[in-house]
Amino acid sequence: MKKKDREILRTWTLVLQIGISMMVPVFVGFFLGKWLDERLGTGFLMPVFLGLGMLAAFRNTYLLLKGYLAQIRKEDEGK
């Protein structure tokens, strides 16, 4: 596989990882909070868990990009 093709594949993989790592915590937080609100008869847990899911999504994205950029810097130093 050519180097350019590998770079394109790696970029698409990163985009998919970011999408999944952002969507999953948000949806889990939303549905868990909604489920707990229905079970406990409260009305404030869904926004709390949704906020926690959003924070987790941003953290996941930050860590993914941080690792990806560190890898690119390491490869550039080797040239």
HUMO-V640972 format. One record per backbone hydrogen bond with DSSP energy under -0.5 kcal/mol. CO is the residue of the C=O (numbers start at 1). NH is the residue of the N-H. If there is no record, write none. Layout:
# HUMO-V640972
co:CO nh:NH
co:CO nh:NH
This chain:
# HUMO-V640972
co:2 nh:6
co:3 nh:7
co:4 nh:8
co:5 nh:9
co:6 nh:10
co:7 nh:11
co:8 nh:12
co:9 nh:13
co:10 nh:14
co:11 nh:15
co:12 nh:16
co:13 nh:17
co:14 nh:18
co:15 nh:19
co:16 nh:20
co:17 nh:21
co:18 nh:22
co:19 nh:23
co:20 nh:24
co:22 nh:26
co:23 nh:27
co:24 nh:28
co:25 nh:29
co:26 nh:30
co:27 nh:31
co:28 nh:32
co:29 nh:33
co:30 nh:34
co:31 nh:35
co:32 nh:36
co:33 nh:37
co:34 nh:38
co:35 nh:39
co:36 nh:40
co:37 nh:41
co:37 nh:42
co:44 nh:48
co:45 nh:49
co:46 nh:50
co:47 nh:51
co:48 nh:52
co:49 nh:53
co:50 nh:54
co:51 nh:55
co:52 nh:56
co:53 nh:57
co:54 nh:58
co:55 nh:59
co:56 nh:60
co:57 nh:61
co:58 nh:62
co:59 nh:63
co:60 nh:64
co:61 nh:65
co:62 nh:66
co:63 nh:67
co:64 nh:68
co:65 nh:69
co:66 nh:70
co:67 nh:71
co:68 nh:72
co:69 nh:73
co:70 nh:74
co:71 nh:75
co:72 nh:76
co:73 nh:77
co:74 nh:78
co:76 nh:79
